[in-house]
Amino acid sequence: MGVLIDKDIISVGLSTLAGAVLDKRNLYIKSDIAYKEILDFITESINSILTDNCLHLDEILGIGFGVFPGMYQNAEVEISDKGEPNFTHLAVDVYEKFKVPLIFDNSVKGTAMANIDFQPTKDVNRHNIAFLRYGDSLHFVVTNLNEPIISYDNRTDFVDKIIVDPTSNGKDELSNVGSVKEELSRLGVKKKIANVYSKEKTPKLFELTDGDFNKVNYETIKAAALNGDQLVNEIVVKALKLGAVLLNNLYYSTNPQRIVLHNLRVNEEEFKYLKREVAKIAGESVASKIDLSIIDKNHGFLSGCAIAIRELFFTRGGFDTVENVQ
């Protein structure tokens, strides 16, 4: 069983050891969701999945939890002075209900492992990956010989602070001036759009959102950029070019077999465009190494499954029954 606690979704599901999806439950959430609501949904989902699949607790290997760092507070995960997460509170509450092995980790790390372990066709050139999760903030993990490099485990958001535009005239509202978070994140791009949003300067976007900036999102920004809003298009194109700079730098600083992009929400043509931008800056050899994540949002629980399977099956050798757990 796997659980993902992310910024906008809680995903609970059941998979085989090879990552084949057997059942799932998803709850789309707001970022201020309370701990009790998180715990209740996880509990109810696990119980219903077990019932619907005629499974008893001693027939599952265990439950893996991937918790996104941005949700640590909601999930009542404490952070040590060294920046290490303590999942004890959530672990105790879940264990009291199910009494099965539980494994917890950063969901970015779990999703990176799922991209290696759960490929439909195994690719020997996808063992050592640079894994970049896109969103309001960016998170990054590097694997080596199939294992995430330990130094990245507890600081996956460091990539937000990498400077991609030293000439930026930003005001340091989000992060370092010219940083990834200021220039590339969804939050950063939306902030730049806000600075020009008006009926006169962004007429198409203004029309698409009925003059309500709260309706500005990825789809409306893309539509406006493609349909004549010059300022919106300039912001999007600059973000793409600086994204290519970031991917170039991550590639040459980590030397991965693949760069895997997660949560990007692009179609095939948009992905090809991104790769062309990378090729202009870094060359075809780097662009050819870029892949999209194989884990989609509705199967996010596979992050937790990968965490559980690696620890409970490959590392410990699996368990026959709950009673065998020390």
For each residue, the residues with C-beta under 8 A, 3 or more apart:
1: 12 13 14 46 49 60 62 63 64 301 304 305 308
2: 11 12 13 14 15 63 64 65 66 301 302 303 304 305 306 307 308
3: 10 11 12 42 63 64 65 66 301 304
4: 9 10 11 12 65 66 68 107 110 300 301 302 303 304
5: 10 38 65 66 67 68 71 74 75 107
6: 9 10 11 68 71 107 300
7: 31 68 70 71 135 136
8: 28 29 30 31
9: 4 6 26 27 28 29 297 300
10: 3 4 5 6 26 27 29 38 41 42
11: 2 3 4 6 24 25 26 27 297 298 299 300 301
12: 1 2 3 4 24 25 26 41 42 45 46 49 301
13: 1 2 21 22 23 24 25 49 299 301 302 305
14: 1 2 21 22 23 24 49 53 55 60
15: 2 18 19 20 21 22 118 301 302 305
16: 19 20 22
17: 61 309 313
18: 15 118
19: 15 16 114 117 118 302 305 306 309
20: 15 16
21: 13 14 15 24 299 302
22: 13 14 15 16 53
23: 13 14 49 52 53
24: 11 12 13 14 21 49 298 299 301
25: 11 12 13 41 45 48 49
26: 9 10 11 12 298 300
27: 9 10 11 41 45
28: 8 9
29: 8 9 10 33 37
30: 8 33
31: 7 8 70 71 74
32: 74
33: 29 30 37 38 74
34: 37 38 74
35: 38 39 74 75 76
36: 39 40
37: 29 33 34 40 41
38: 5 10 33 34 35 41 42 74 75
39: 35 36 42 43 90 93 94
40: 36 37 43 44
41: 10 12 25 27 37 38 44 45
42: 3 10 12 38 39 45 46 94
43: 39 40 46 47 94 97
44: 40 41 47 48
45: 12 25 27 41 42 48 49
46: 1 12 42 43 49 50 63 98
47: 43 44 50 51
48: 25 44 45 51 52
49: 1 12 13 14 23 24 25 45 46 52 53 55
50: 46 47 53 55 56 57 60
51: 47 48 54
52: 23 48 49
53: 14 22 23 49 50
54: 51
55: 14 49 50 59 60
56: 50 59
57: 50 60 98 99 100 322
58: 321 322 323
59: 55 56
60: 1 14 50 55 57 63 100
61: 17 101 308 309 312 313 318 319
62: 1 100 101 102 103 308 312 319
63: 1 2 3 46 60 94 98 100 101 102 103 304 308
64: 1 2 3 102 103 104 105 110 303 304 305 306 307 308 309 311 312
65: 2 3 4 5 87 90 94 102 103 104 105 304 307
66: 2 3 4 5 105 106 107 109 110 111 300 301 303 304 306 307
67: 5 71 72 75 77 85 87 90 104 105 106 107
68: 4 5 6 7 71 106 107 108 139
69: 72 85 106 108 139 156 157
70: 7 31 136 137
71: 5 6 7 31 67 68 74 75
72: 67 69 75 77 79 85
73: 76 77
74: 5 31 32 33 34 35 38 71
75: 5 35 38 67 71 72 87 90
76: 35 73 89 90
77: 67 72 73 85 86 87 89 90
78: 85 86 88 89
79: 72 83 84 85 86
80: 83 84 85 86
81:
82: 154
83: 79 80 154 155
84: 79 80 154
85: 67 69 72 77 78 79 80 104 106 154
86: 77 78 79 80 89
87: 65 67 75 77 90 91 104
88: 78 91 92
89: 76 77 78 86 92 93
90: 39 65 67 75 76 77 87 93 94 104
91: 87 88 94 95 102 104
92: 88 89 95 96
93: 39 89 90 96 97
94: 39 42 43 63 65 90 91 97 98 102
95: 91 92 98 99 100 102
96: 92 93 99
97: 43 93 94
98: 46 57 63 94 95
99: 57 95 96 322
100: 57 60 62 63 95 322 325
101: 61 62 63 308 312 319 322 325
102: 62 63 64 65 91 94 95
103: 62 63 64 65 307 308 311 312
104: 64 65 67 85 87 90 91 307
105: 64 65 66 67 109 110 153 307
106: 66 67 68 69 85 109 110 141 153 154 156
107: 4 5 6 66 67 68 110 111 300 303 304
108: 68 69 111 112 131 133 139 140 141 156
109: 66 105 106 112 113 141 148 152 153 156 307
110: 4 64 66 105 106 107 113 114 303 304 306 307
111: 66 107 108 114 115 131 133 262 293 295 300 302 303 306
112: 108 109 115 116 129 131 141 143 148 260
113: 109 110 116 117 143 146 148 303 306 307 310
114: 19 110 111 117 118 294 295 302 303 305 306
115: 111 112 118 119 126 129 131 260 262 293 294 295
116: 112 113 119 126 127 129 143 146
117: 19 113 114 306 309 310
118: 15 18 19 114 115 294 295 302 306
119: 115 116 122 123 126 294
120: 294
121:
122: 119
123: 119 126
124: 127
125: 257 258
126: 115 116 119 123 129 257 258 260 291
127: 116 124 143 145 146 257
128: 142 143 144 145 146 256 257 258
129: 112 115 116 126 142 143 256 257 258 259 260
130: 140 141 142 250 251 254 256 258 259 260
131: 108 111 112 115 140 141 142 143 260 262 293
132: 138 139 140 159 247 250 259 260 261 262
133: 108 111 138 139 140 156 262 263
134: 138 185 186 261 262 263 264
135: 7 138 139 185 186 263
136: 7 70 185 186 187
137: 70 157 160 181 185 187
138: 132 133 134 135 157 159 160 180 181 184 185
139: 68 69 108 132 133 135 156 157 159
140: 108 130 131 132 133 152 156 158 159 250
141: 106 108 109 112 130 131 148 149 152 153 156
142: 128 129 130 131 148 149 152 254 256
143: 112 113 116 127 128 129 131 146 147 148 149 256
144: 128 147 149
145: 127 128
146: 113 116 127 128 143
147: 143 144
148: 109 112 113 141 142 143 152 153
149: 141 142 143 144 152 153
150: 153
151: 155
152: 109 140 141 142 148 149 155 156 158
153: 105 106 109 141 148 149 150 156
154: 82 83 84 85 106
155: 83 151 152 158
156: 69 106 108 109 133 139 140 141 152 153 159
157: 69 137 138 139 160
158: 140 152 155 161 162
159: 132 138 139 140 156 162 180 246 250
160: 137 138 157 175 179 180 181 185
161: 158 175 176 179 180 181
162: 158 159 179 180 246 249
163: 166 176 177 178 179 180
164: 178 179 180 183 184 242 245 246 249
165: 168 178 183 242
166: 163 178
167: 178
168: 165 177 178 182 183
169: 177
170: 173 177 178 182 183
171: 177
172: 175 176 177 182
173: 170 182 191
174: 179 181 182 185 187 188 191
175: 160 161 172 179 180 181 182
176: 161 163 172 179 181 182
177: 163 168 169 170 171 172 182
178: 163 164 165 166 167 168 170 182 183
179: 160 161 162 163 164 174 175 176 182 183
180: 138 159 160 161 162 163 164 175 183 184 185 188 246
181: 137 138 160 161 174 175 176 184 185 187 188
182: 168 170 172 173 174 175 176 177 178 179 185 188 191
183: 164 165 168 170 178 179 180 188 238 239 242
184: 138 164 180 181 188 189 239 242 243 246
185: 134 135 136 137 138 160 174 180 181 182 188 189
186: 134 135 136 189 190 218
187: 136 137 174 181 190 191
188: 174 180 181 182 183 184 185 191 192 239
189: 184 185 186 192 193 221 235 236 239
190: 186 187 193 194 216 221
191: 173 174 182 187 188 194 195
192: 188 189 195 196 235
193: 189 190 196 197 202 205 216 221 232 235
194: 190 191 197 213 216
195: 191 192
196: 192 193 201 202 231 232 235
197: 193 194 201 202 205 206 213 216
198: 201 202 206
199: 202 203 206 211
200: 203
201: 196 197 198 231
202: 193 196 197 198 199 205 206 224 229 231 232
203: 199 200 206 207 228 229
204: 207 208 223 224 227 228 229 232
205: 193 197 202 208 209 216 220 221 224 229 232
206: 197 198 199 202 203 209 211
207: 203 204 210
208: 204 205 215 220 223 224
209: 205 206 212 213 214 215 216 220
210: 207 215
211: 199 206
212: 209 215
213: 194 197 209 216
214: 209
215: 208 209 210 212 220
216: 190 193 194 197 205 209 213 220 221
217: 220 221
218: 186 221 222 265
219: 222 223
220: 205 208 209 215 216 217 223 224
221: 189 190 193 205 216 217 218 224 225 232 236
222: 218 219 225 226 236 270
223: 204 208 219 220 226 227
224: 202 204 205 208 220 221 227 228 229 232 233
225: 221 222 229 232 233 236 237
226: 222 223 233
227: 204 223 224
228: 203 204 224
229: 202 203 204 205 224 225 232 233
230: 233 234
231: 196 201 202 234 235
232: 193 196 202 204 205 221 224 225 229 235 236
233: 224 225 226 229 230 236 237
234: 230 231 237 238
235: 189 192 193 196 231 232 238 239
236: 189 221 222 225 232 233 239 240
237: 225 233 234 240 241
238: 183 234 235 241 242
239: 183 184 188 189 235 236 242 243
240: 236 237 243 244 273 274 277
241: 237 238 244 245 277 281
242: 164 165 183 184 238 239 245 246
243: 184 239 240 246 247 274 277
244: 240 241 247 248 274 277 278 280 281 282
245: 164 241 242 248 249 281
246: 159 162 164 180 184 242 243 249 250
247: 132 243 244 250 251 259 278 282 286 290
248: 244 245 251 252 278 281 282 286
249: 162 164 245 246 252 253
250: 130 132 140 159 246 247 253 254 259
251: 130 247 248 254 255 256 259 282 286 289
252: 248 249 255 286
253: 249 250
254: 130 142 250 251
255: 251 252
256: 128 129 130 142 143 251 259 289
257: 125 126 127 128 129 289
258: 125 126 128 129 130 289 290 291
259: 129 130 132 247 250 251 256 286 289 290 291
260: 112 115 126 129 130 131 132 291 292 293
261: 132 134 264 290 291 292 293
262: 111 115 131 132 133 134 292 293 295
263: 133 134 135 293 297
264: 134 261 271 292 293
265: 218
266: 270 271 274 292
267: 270 271
268: 271 272
269: 272 273
270: 222 266 267 273 274
271: 264 266 267 268 274 275 292
272: 268 269 275 276
273: 240 269 270 276 277
274: 240 243 244 266 270 271 277 278 290
275: 271 272 278 279 287 288 290
276: 272 273 279 280 287
277: 240 241 243 244 273 274 280 281
278: 244 247 248 274 275 281 282 286 287 290
279: 275 276 282 283 284 286 287
280: 244 276 277
281: 241 244 245 248 277 278
282: 244 247 248 251 278 279 285 286 287
283: 279 286 287
284: 279 287 288
285: 282 288 289
286: 247 248 251 252 259 278 279 282 283 289 290
287: 275 276 278 279 282 283 284 290
288: 275 284 285
289: 251 256 257 258 259 285 286
290: 247 258 259 261 274 275 278 286 287
291: 126 258 259 260 261
292: 260 261 262 264 266 271
293: 111 115 131 260 261 262 263 264 296
294: 114 115 118 119 120
295: 111 114 115 118 262 299 300 302 303
296: 293 299 300
297: 9 11 263 300
298: 11 24 26
299: 11 13 21 24 295 296 302
300: 4 6 9 11 26 66 107 111 295 296 297 303
301: 1 2 3 4 11 12 13 15 24 66 304 305
302: 2 4 13 15 19 21 111 114 118 295 299 305 306
303: 2 4 64 66 107 110 111 113 114 295 300 306 307
304: 1 2 3 4 63 64 65 66 107 110 301 307 308
305: 1 2 13 15 19 64 114 301 302 308 309
306: 2 19 64 66 110 111 113 114 117 118 302 303 309 310
307: 2 64 65 66 103 104 105 109 110 113 303 304 310 311
308: 1 2 61 62 63 64 101 103 304 305 311 312 313
309: 17 19 61 64 117 305 306 312 313 314
310: 113 117 306 307 313 314 315
311: 64 103 307 308 314 315 316
312: 61 62 64 101 103 308 309 315 316 318 319
313: 17 61 308 309 310 316 317 318
314: 309 310 311
315: 310 311 312
316: 311 312 313 319
317: 313
318: 61 312 313
319: 61 62 101 312 316 322 324 325
320: 324
321: 58 324
322: 57 58 99 100 101 319 325
323: 58
324: 319 320 321
325: 100 101 319 322
326:
